[in-house]
Amino acid sequence: MIHAERIGHVVIKVRNLERSRKFYTEILGMDVMMEIPAIPGIFLANNRRDHHEIALFEVGPEADGLHTRQIGLAHIAFRLRNEQDLRAAYKEFKEKDVPISFTVDHGVTKSIYFRDPDGHELEVYVDNSPEEMAKFTNPYMGMAKLDFAQEEKGLMDVIASLGAGNS
């Protein structure tokens, strides 16, 4: 049996490399570690700690879009240090018009789900303390909106829209 140490990196196909570079570097603060124009692609990492955590490969403007009811990746999550960082991220998303999908206190985490320029769903989250997790019967099933983002959709709104065939 294979026992990987951790997930090493994710490669995302994008329509426009420059637009995605701007999003991942200016919104998410990732560093460009390498660029390979022949692909075209770039390799990004947080805090320059790895050769890359995410790679972006351009597939062109004609590429099919994402569909709700298809197999594949659901989202990529970025862990933040604390709730203050999560609140600051929310404020920045609002200031920079980043589309927010929903917010949720899962029990294990407090999370903001949002979209990149190609519609890939991403998440920034902070782990909840053991005391906060103890408030939940099942700490993986919390569905409440974040207290500082009540105007956003919640997880129940997203679930309801899927049942209605929307999205």
N, C-alpha and C positions, 0 to 999 in steps of 0.2 A: 504494500500500500504506500502511496506517495503521501508525504507529510510536508507540504510547502511551508516555508517560514511565514510568508505573507503574500498578498497580491503585489506584484512588482510594478505593473503599469497597465494602462488601458489605451487602446488606439481608437480614435474616433474619426469617422469619415465626415468631411464637411464640404459644403458647396464652394465657399470662398475662404481661402486660407488667411488672407489679410484681415478680413472681417472677424474671423474666429480668433486670430492672434490678438487682436485688439481687445476682444472680450475677455479672453483667458488671462491676458497680462494686465489690462487696466481695471477690470472688474474684480477678478479673482486674485490678482497680484502674483501670478506665477511667473517664473523666470524662464526665458528661452535658453535652453542648454545647447541646442544645435539646430541647424536648419539644413535641409537637403533639397535644393531647388529642383533636382531631377525627379523627385517623387510627385509633386512638390509636397513637402511636409516639414513640420517643426516638432521639436521635442521639448517638453516643458516640465518643470519641477517646482515644488514649493520649497522655499528657503534653500535652494540649490543643494538639497541633501542627497539627491539621486541623479543618475544620468538622465532619467526622465520618469515621470509618474503618468503623464498623459502625452500621447503623440497625436497630432492632427494631420491627416492626409487629405489633400484636396481631391475631390472627385468631379467637380464641375457644377455649373449652375443648373444643368438639366437633370441632376440626380433626383430620384423619387424622394418624396417627403416621408416623414415618419407617420405611422398609422397606429391608433390606439390599440386595435385588436390584432396585433402581429406578435410573433415571437421575437425575442431579442432582449437587449439590455433595457431595463426599466429606468434606472437612474444611476448616477455616480455621486457619492457623498464625500464631502470635505469636512473633517472634524475641526472645530474651532476650540480655543483654549477655555473660554468661559462665556457666561451669558451676556456679559457686557460686549464681547466681540460679536455675539449673535445679534444683539440689538443694533450695534453699529453697522453690521452687514445689512440688516433690514433697512435702515435709514439710507445707506448707500444705494441699495437696489431701487428704492423709491426715487431718490435724487437722479439716478441715471436711467430711469424708465426700463429697468430689467423686469420682464414679465414674471410675476409671482404666480405659481400654480396654486399653492395652498400653504398654510402653516399648521403645525400640529405639535402637541405635547404627547409624544408616543408613550411616555412612562419611562423608558430607558433613555430617551433623548428628547430635547426640544429642537424642532426642525423647521427650516424654511425650504420649500421646494420651488424651483424656478427654472427658466428655460434659457438655453444659449441661443445664438442667432439662427441655428439650424433646427431648433426645437427639441434638442436633447434635454431631457430633464436632469437637473442637478439638484443637490441638496447641500446646505450648510447646516451643521448641527452642533450641539453641545451635549455632552453626557450629563444626565441628571445624577444627583447625589443618591446614595443608598436610601436616605430619608425620603427624598422625593419619589423614588421608585416604590417605596413601601406603601405609598398612598393608593397604588393600583393593585387590583386583584390579580391581573395579568399585566406586568409592566411592559409587555410588547404590544399591547392593544389599546393604549390611550388614544383618544380621538379628539380631544379638546383643542380649540384654536389657541394660539399663543396669546397671552394677555395683552401684549403690546401690539398685536396685529389683528384686532378683532374685525376690521373692515375687509380683511382678505377672506377668500374661500377657506373652508376647513376640509378635513379629510372626508367628513360625512357628505359634504357638498359634491366632492369628486366621486365618491362611491355612488351617490344618487344619480349623477349625470351619466355614469357608465351603465347603470341599470336602465336608464331611459334611452340608451342607444346614442347619446350625444357624445361630443368631445373628439 
